[in-house]
Amino acid sequence: MNDSKARRGLLCPPPMEPDRSRYAWRRHEWLSFRRATQLTALVGSHKLPVAAQLREGASGSWRNRNATSASCQWMSSLRNSEPRRRLLLALGFLSGVFLAIPSWADGPVPVEGSESRVNTDSQGYQSQARVVAAPDGAFIVAWTDYPPQGYPDPGHIEARRFTGDGLPVDSTDLRVSPAANALRAWHSDVAATAEGTFLVAWEGGYGGYPGPELAREIRARRFGLRGQALDDPPIAVNTETVSSQNHPAASPTADGGFVVVWDSDDSYVRGRRFRANGEPVDPEDLSLSPLADQSLSPAVAALPDGGFLVVWENWNGFGLLARRIAADGTHADPVPFFVNTTNDGYQYDPQVASDPSGDFVVVWENYDYGAAGPDVTIRARRFAADGTSRDQEDWLVSTSPTANHGEADVAVDAEGNFVVAWTSFTKPGLPSVDATVMARRFRSDASPADAIPMRLSTDDGPYVHEAQPSVNAMHDGDLLAVWLRLQQGGPEEADVWMRRFGRPTIAVTAGGGTDPAIPCSLVEAITAANTAVAAGGCPAGNEGAVIELPPGGSFRFSTATEGVNALPVIRRSVTIRGNGSRIERDPALPCPGVPDLRLFEVADGGILTLEDVELRGGCSGGAGGAVLASGGTVILRKTKITGHRAGGDGGGVAVVDGNLYVHDSVAENNTSGGAGGGFSVTGGPGALRIERSTVVGNSASAGGGLEVSSNRIGAVSQSTFVGNSAGGAGGGVRLDHAGARLDLDHATFTGNSSGAHVAAGRLRLHGTVIGESSGGSDCSLSGGEVLAMCANLDTDGSCAALGGAAISTVPSFDLGPLAEGEGPTPTRFPLAQSPVLDGDPACETAPGAPLGSDQRGLHRPADDDGDGQPECDLGAVERGPIFLDGFESGSAARWSSHQSPIGPFGMSERCSAHVEGRAGTAAAFRTGDRLRAWPAGR
């Protein structure tokens, strides 16, 4: 048993790379040296003895990390020789080069754009790249850079950020880990919050080249929306310092923070949680694996209740264990549960990803060493959020009998569809020596979307080897992949490359039906996207499609196509780019009346993304006047939902057991006979995020603007709710579920029939103004709780009575009328003497991330009062000093798009990240003539 493990233990660093300690040249390396004893590898006519003579200390750590130096030097001497190529062929995934199957070169997924290099500095070796995307599509890639000069810079972490369109934010590579002689950094991982703050975590330490190696530690650093480093020095993640800490993995948490997990040389898996502002939630490391368990190589994923899931290798049983951790840091599973059911060979290198409902999928390598050599496959298993398995047994992902597979990664989209990527290499004795990276997509029920795996790269050069893939499933259904490319046969270098895989684009000419005179109608385009079969004049989709409408097009429907829906039910990932088009029910038809015609329905597993389109006049006797998502996901971007009516919940959009993301959009004059005039979110857990949007003039029996009757953590940020009404409570918003948790973060709620009502759940205000209600109270409570952070304002004292002294009462907000202006949505602009001005000195989101911009997308903070201290205004809109006197007397020197938030690296300590409750106490302070509330304590 130990011999077969040792066969995976022969690991040599790439040229110019110093000692890499326990693992070599990959993110989660092949084997700890703890149990390795001796290996003899026969390669062609060459015999390579490796008498490692490794010793284990009391902690189980490897004490003689230079034992393989002679054999590594031998390998280096074969760098440009044919025996070296035979060595790579036979020991592909032991040396860091992985061999592929050329017959898989033609993958079924169409490509959006060509592959491109990520790193700008191509000197030396880039390795262990990881990619993650924020909900708006912006993404970051982080990797380890091994400079060609080696010591005194033996390795550091770099990163580069990109917009949702794939344009680089950084002109050159960002140095993430500090620059210091002999400070080693490697094994990075990345995470992104819903607000777009990125965290990079890595393993690092001093010493080891030359001289003795000191204990390794876990460090992390956050980067804001504009790329500023938010931590200097980096965050010290671990508190345990007796042994070395290794292999960090990071994930965002549902409450807007982060969690980092790692393994240590004392055989434990540990973790620690942090708020979005970098403050630790846990004073000390959490112990995640059992006592006396040989645990290493953890992976982590978020759960919707604020907790997380961790998976790791268990060397006592040579399998994989998992455990759910509750939001309070306790073990939701008293005893970890086994992930794998296959016990032939050994299970290594788990990776895990979760969807918004908390369901998760784990992938890993199954390594079996037989008489014919190693047989390595990728396996997977799915689990529900409560830890119960959705698959009776684990199952095979990779399919080729002539190849070995390693370095798996997995990503899950909003609907539980997932993609698995891996490195593929030929088995010994086969002729190919070209390494490559592969991927395969699966639907949420684990049925394969691809009959065969697809190749991620297009480079077929004879001396190109590619490995270490990392994948991210974008919210709209696209796939983003990065990988390592090693160029040989000349100057050797290893770079990070990326590629975005889109869905087919279907161009719609005009019209709404199936008129044969129309080359490709909208109905036919959705049918083609759903079925992957050409419909009418529309080409086939592939697990969905991007449907392009003509600029300013008009699509009017008077009859249903499927059920009570004007258009076919969305069953795959469908993006409709409207280019200013309108989709509507015939306005000549009465509502309520015949036909009962909703515009869209999204089925379980479907994702509907609407971009730059107006939906008008839908009419439904049930839920969802414009859109109903029954288990599906709705994403609105620069979209207008106006004039719809529903007999049930959700006059505009109703989401049941699904996900809702609203960005830069408007819901206007929609009516519900149930709850949620603009939006209604009910059923089970999922995602809810409304940002930089306006909800105006909607009506319902309860929750005129928004109804949340669902067990989920959601946020309304930098958005405006104006003139919404409810026959009952909550003209602006109502919460009515014990598990509902909603943040109103720098939001403006004004002129609604009543502001916010909590029947059950938790409402938290942060930088928000809620008042000037036309009939009822600004805030009311019949169950649950109202909390407040930092400074907030109301106008009748009802919110202050419930939320504590972090809410102040003023006679009026002194805001201008709702009007179009800069940005895609109408807003209420603060007047010169408004009490909202400079109300938030910290300029942070509720979780603690830098705010950056207002509802219009303009910079925050600004120095409104000219005191040299730029501070954020309360509510959704930042006024700026150029308009301080109502027009233009402000100094341009007091406003700049290049200003950073207060404090070093963009952070201020003048606002607490903790909340005030209805029984809380706080001090008050005064800025100018405006009263501000200061939460007590930190």
JOCORPE-V888269 format. One record per residue. N is the residue number from 1. PHI is phi as a letter, one per 20 degrees, with the letter a starting at -180 (* if undefined). Layout:
((N;PHI) (N;PHI))
This chain:
((1;*) (2;f) (3;f) (4;f) (5;f) (6;f) (7;f) (8;e) (9;e) (10;e) (11;c) (12;d) (13;f) (14;f) (15;g) (16;m) (17;e) (18;f) (19;g) (20;d) (21;m) (22;f) (23;c) (24;c) (25;l) (26;a) (27;f) (28;d) (29;f) (30;f) (31;a) (32;f) (33;e) (34;g) (35;d) (36;f) (37;c) (38;b) (39;b) (40;c) (41;d) (42;e) (43;c) (44;l) (45;e) (46;e) (47;d) (48;d) (49;e) (50;c) (51;e) (52;f) (53;l) (54;e) (55;c) (56;d) (57;e) (58;f) (59;e) (60;n) (61;e) (62;f) (63;e) (64;c) (65;f) (66;e) (67;f) (68;e) (69;f) (70;f) (71;f) (72;f) (73;f) (74;f) (75;f) (76;f) (77;f) (78;e) (79;g) (80;d) (81;d) (82;f) (83;g) (84;f) (85;f) (86;f) (87;f) (88;f) (89;f) (90;e) (91;d) (92;g) (93;e) (94;e) (95;e) (96;n) (97;d) (98;c) (99;d) (100;d) (101;d) (102;f) (103;f) (104;e) (105;f) (106;e) (107;f) (108;e) (109;e) (110;f) (111;d) (112;e) (113;n) (114;e) (115;f) (116;b) (117;f) (118;e) (119;f) (120;e) (121;e) (122;e) (123;f) (124;n) (125;d) (126;e) (127;b) (128;l) (129;f) (130;c) (131;c) (132;b) (133;c) (134;e) (135;g) (136;e) (137;n) (138;f) (139;b) (140;c) (141;d) (142;c) (143;b) (144;e) (145;d) (146;d) (147;f) (148;f) (149;f) (150;m) (151;g) (152;e) (153;d) (154;e) (155;q) (156;b) (157;d) (158;c) (159;b) (160;b) (161;d) (162;c) (163;f) (164;f) (165;e) (166;n) (167;e) (168;f) (169;f) (170;d) (171;f) (172;c) (173;f) (174;e) (175;e) (176;e) (177;f) (178;f) (179;e) (180;b) (181;f) (182;m) (183;e) (184;e) (185;b) (186;a) (187;l) (188;e) (189;b) (190;c) (191;b) (192;c) (193;e) (194;f) (195;f) (196;n) (197;e) (198;d) (199;c) (200;d) (201;d) (202;b) (203;d) (204;b) (205;a) (206;e) (207;n) (208;n) (209;b) (210;e) (211;n) (212;f) (213;e) (214;e) (215;f) (216;e) (217;c) (218;d) (219;c) (220;b) (221;b) (222;d) (223;c) (224;e) (225;f) (226;e) (227;n) (228;f) (229;f) (230;e) (231;c) (232;b) (233;f) (234;g) (235;f) (236;e) (237;f) (238;e) (239;d) (240;f) (241;c) (242;f) (243;d) (244;f) (245;d) (246;c) (247;l) (248;f) (249;c) (250;c) (251;b) (252;f) (253;d) (254;f) (255;e) (256;n) (257;e) (258;c) (259;c) (260;c) (261;c) (262;a) (263;d) (264;c) (265;f) (266;e) (267;m) (268;d) (269;d) (270;c) (271;b) (272;b) (273;d) (274;c) (275;f) (276;f) (277;e) (278;n) (279;f) (280;f) (281;f) (282;d) (283;f) (284;c) (285;g) (286;e) (287;e) (288;d) (289;d) (290;f) (291;f) (292;m) (293;e) (294;e) (295;c) (296;a) (297;l) (298;f) (299;c) (300;b) (301;b) (302;e) (303;d) (304;f) (305;e) (306;n) (307;e) (308;b) (309;d) (310;c) (311;c) (312;b) (313;f) (314;d) (315;f) (316;f) (317;d) (318;l) (319;c) (320;d) (321;d) (322;c) (323;b) (324;e) (325;d) (326;f) (327;f) (328;e) (329;n) (330;e) (331;f) (332;f) (333;d) (334;g) (335;c) (336;g) (337;d) (338;f) (339;e) (340;e) (341;d) (342;f) (343;d) (344;f) (345;m) (346;c) (347;d) (348;c) (349;l) (350;f) (351;c) (352;c) (353;b) (354;c) (355;d) (356;f) (357;e) (358;n) (359;f) (360;b) (361;c) (362;d) (363;c) (364;a) (365;e) (366;d) (367;d) (368;c) (369;d) (370;d) (371;f) (372;e) (373;o) (374;f) (375;c) (376;d) (377;c) (378;d) (379;c) (380;b) (381;b) (382;d) (383;c) (384;e) (385;f) (386;e) (387;n) (388;f) (389;f) (390;e) (391;c) (392;f) (393;c) (394;f) (395;b) (396;e) (397;e) (398;e) (399;c) (400;e) (401;f) (402;d) (403;c) (404;d) (405;c) (406;b) (407;l) (408;f) (409;c) (410;b) (411;b) (412;c) (413;e) (414;f) (415;d) (416;n) (417;f) (418;b) (419;c) (420;d) (421;d) (422;b) (423;e) (424;d) (425;b) (426;f) (427;f) (428;g) (429;n) (430;e) (431;f) (432;f) (433;c) (434;e) (435;f) (436;b) (437;d) (438;c) (439;b) (440;b) (441;e) (442;c) (443;f) (444;f) (445;e) (446;m) (447;f) (448;f) (449;e) (450;d) (451;f) (452;c) (453;f) (454;d) (455;e) (456;e) (457;d) (458;d) (459;e) (460;d) (461;g) (462;f) (463;d) (464;d) (465;c) (466;c) (467;b) (468;l) (469;f) (470;c) (471;c) (472;b) (473;e) (474;f) (475;f) (476;e) (477;o) (478;f) (479;c) (480;d) (481;c) (482;c) (483;b) (484;e) (485;d) (486;d) (487;e) (488;c) (489;n) (490;a) (491;f) (492;e) (493;b) (494;c) (495;c) (496;d) (497;c) (498;b) (499;b) (500;d) (501;d) (502;e) (503;e) (504;g) (505;e) (506;d) (507;e) (508;e) (509;e) (510;a) (511;n) (512;c) (513;e) (514;d) (515;g) (516;f) (517;f) (518;e) (519;g) (520;b) (521;e) (522;f) (523;f) (524;f) (525;f) (526;f) (527;f) (528;f) (529;f) (530;f) (531;d) (532;m) (533;c) (534;g) (535;c) (536;l) (537;e) (538;e) (539;f) (540;f) (541;e) (542;b) (543;l) (544;o) (545;a) (546;d) (547;d) (548;e) (549;e) (550;f) (551;g) (552;m) (553;f) (554;c) (555;c) (556;d) (557;c) (558;c) (559;c) (560;e) (561;e) (562;b) (563;m) (564;d) (565;d) (566;f) (567;c) (568;g) (569;f) (570;f) (571;d) (572;c) (573;e) (574;c) (575;d) (576;d) (577;e) (578;e) (579;l) (580;n) (581;f) (582;c) (583;d) (584;b) (585;f) (586;g) (587;f) (588;f) (589;e) (590;f) (591;b) (592;f) (593;r) (594;d) (595;e) (596;e) (597;c) (598;e) (599;e) (600;c) (601;c) (602;d) (603;e) (604;g) (605;n) (606;e) (607;c) (608;d) (609;d) (610;d) (611;c) (612;l) (613;b) (614;d) (615;d) (616;c) (617;m) (618;f) (619;b) (620;c) (621;f) (622;d) (623;e) (624;m) (625;f) (626;e) (627;c) (628;c) (629;d) (630;d) (631;n) (632;e) (633;c) (634;d) (635;c) (636;d) (637;c) (638;l) (639;c) (640;d) (641;d) (642;b) (643;m) (644;d) (645;c) (646;c) (647;f) (648;d) (649;f) (650;m) (651;g) (652;e) (653;c) (654;d) (655;d) (656;d) (657;l) (658;c) (659;c) (660;c) (661;c) (662;c) (663;c) (664;l) (665;c) (666;c) (667;d) (668;c) (669;l) (670;d) (671;c) (672;c) (673;f) (674;d) (675;d) (676;n) (677;f) (678;e) (679;c) (680;c) (681;c) (682;c) (683;n) (684;e) (685;f) (686;r) (687;e) (688;b) (689;b) (690;c) (691;c) (692;l) (693;c) (694;c) (695;c) (696;b) (697;m) (698;e) (699;b) (700;a) (701;f) (702;b) (703;m) (704;g) (705;e) (706;b) (707;d) (708;c) (709;c) (710;b) (711;e) (712;b) (713;d) (714;c) (715;b) (716;d) (717;c) (718;l) (719;c) (720;c) (721;d) (722;c) (723;m) (724;e) (725;c) (726;c) (727;f) (728;d) (729;e) (730;m) (731;f) (732;e) (733;b) (734;c) (735;d) (736;b) (737;b) (738;f) (739;e) (740;f) (741;c) (742;c) (743;e) (744;d) (745;d) (746;l) (747;d) (748;d) (749;d) (750;c) (751;m) (752;e) (753;f) (754;b) (755;e) (756;c) (757;c) (758;d) (759;e) (760;a) (761;o) (762;c) (763;d) (764;c) (765;d) (766;b) (767;m) (768;d) (769;d) (770;b) (771;r) (772;l) (773;f) (774;e) (775;c) (776;e) (777;f) (778;f) (779;c) (780;b) (781;b) (782;c) (783;a) (784;m) (785;b) (786;d) (787;d) (788;b) (789;c) (790;l) (791;d) (792;b) (793;c) (794;c) (795;c) (796;c) (797;n) (798;f) (799;f) (800;f) (801;f) (802;e) (803;e) (804;n) (805;f) (806;f) (807;c) (808;d) (809;d) (810;c) (811;f) (812;b) (813;e) (814;l) (815;d) (816;f) (817;f) (818;f) (819;b) (820;f) (821;a) (822;f) (823;n) (824;e) (825;c) (826;f) (827;b) (828;d) (829;e) (830;f) (831;f) (832;f) (833;d) (834;f) (835;f) (836;f) (837;f) (838;l) (839;e) (840;c) (841;f) (842;f) (843;l) (844;c) (845;f) (846;g) (847;f) (848;o) (849;e) (850;g) (851;f) (852;n) (853;b) (854;d) (855;f) (856;f) (857;n) (858;e) (859;f) (860;c) (861;e) (862;c) (863;e) (864;f) (865;d) (866;m) (867;e) (868;n) (869;d) (870;f) (871;c) (872;e) (873;f) (874;f) (875;n) (876;e) (877;c) (878;e) (879;f) (880;n) (881;f) (882;f) (883;d) (884;f) (885;e) (886;n) (887;b) (888;b) (889;e) (890;f) (891;e) (892;f) (893;f) (894;e) (895;b) (896;b) (897;f) (898;d) (899;f) (900;d) (901;g) (902;f) (903;n) (904;f) (905;l) (906;n) (907;d) (908;d) (909;d) (910;e) (911;c) (912;f) (913;e) (914;d) (915;d) (916;d) (917;d) (918;f) (919;d) (920;f) (921;c) (922;b) (923;e) (924;d) (925;c) (926;c) (927;d) (928;m) (929;d) (930;d) (931;f) (932;c) (933;d) (934;c) (935;f) (936;f) (937;m) (938;c))
